[in-house]
Amino acid sequence: MTVNLGLVLEAEYAHPVEKVWSALTTAEDIAAWLMPNDFEPSVGKNFTLHGTPMPGWRGWANCEVLELHPPHRMVWSWVAADDGLKTKATFKLTRLHTGTRLTLRHEGETDATIAKLLSGGWPARLDGLTVLLAHPE
């Protein structure tokens, strides 16, 4: 069964936009807060996020960088199952007086199990981003 994923999360970080952008666009940093990967910040670049297989998820997502507007916006396509259903993850950074706001949107038609896993998984991943950003460079 497919469902319409419409996940929107916001987080604020007491760090400049450039530092948050780097954490979102560096393969090593993405591995620290999200999943091991072969990401490169280039439009059209295909990459894979590798995780731990679990019931309902094969353990990896095939992605592509669709948009890249440093240091404020990045969009990925995301295919998490063999059914080939593509969702879209959008990362938007807004400069604040106190740091940076990240708005994450993950949207599109997907398998119900995948939608549940993404909805439960993204908040923990953003917590991991908070931990990464807290470390000195």
Long-range contacts (C-beta under 8 A, 24 or more apart in sequence): 1-111, 1-112, 2-85, 2-109, 2-110, 2-111, 2-112, 3-109, 3-110, 3-111, 3-112, 3-115, 4-107, 4-108, 4-109, 5-87, 5-106, 5-107, 5-108, 5-109, 5-110, 5-114, 5-115, 5-118, 5-119, 6-107, 7-104, 7-105, 7-106, 7-107, 7-118, 7-119, 7-122, 8-103, 8-104, 8-105, 9-103, 9-104, 9-122, 9-123, 9-126, 10-101, 10-102, 10-103, 10-104, 11-101, 11-102, 11-104, 11-126, 11-129, 11-130, 12-96, 12-98, 12-99, 12-100, 12-101, 12-102, 13-99, 13-100, 13-101, 13-102, 13-129, 13-130, 13-133, 14-98, 14-99, 15-99, 15-100, 15-133, 16-95, 16-99, 16-100, 17-71, 17-72, 17-93, 17-94, 17-95, 17-100, 18-71, 19-100, 19-133, 19-137, 20-71, 20-93, 20-100, 20-102, 20-129, 20-133, 21-70, 21-71, 21-72, 21-93, 23-129, 23-132, 23-133, 24-74, 24-91, 24-93, 24-102, 25-68, 25-70, 25-74, 29-132, 32-128, 32-132, 33-125, 33-126, 33-128, 33-129, 33-131, 33-132, 34-125, 34-128, 34-129, 35-61, 39-63, 39-65, 40-65, 41-65, 41-68, 41-70, 41-74, 42-68, 43-67, 43-68, 54-117, 55-113, 56-111, 56-113, 56-114, 56-116, 56-117, 57-81, 57-113, 57-114, 57-117, 58-82, 63-89, 78-106, 78-108, 80-110, 80-111, 80-114, 80-117, 80-118, 81-110, 81-111, 81-114, 83-111, 85-109, 85-110, 85-111, 85-114, 87-118, 102-126, 102-129
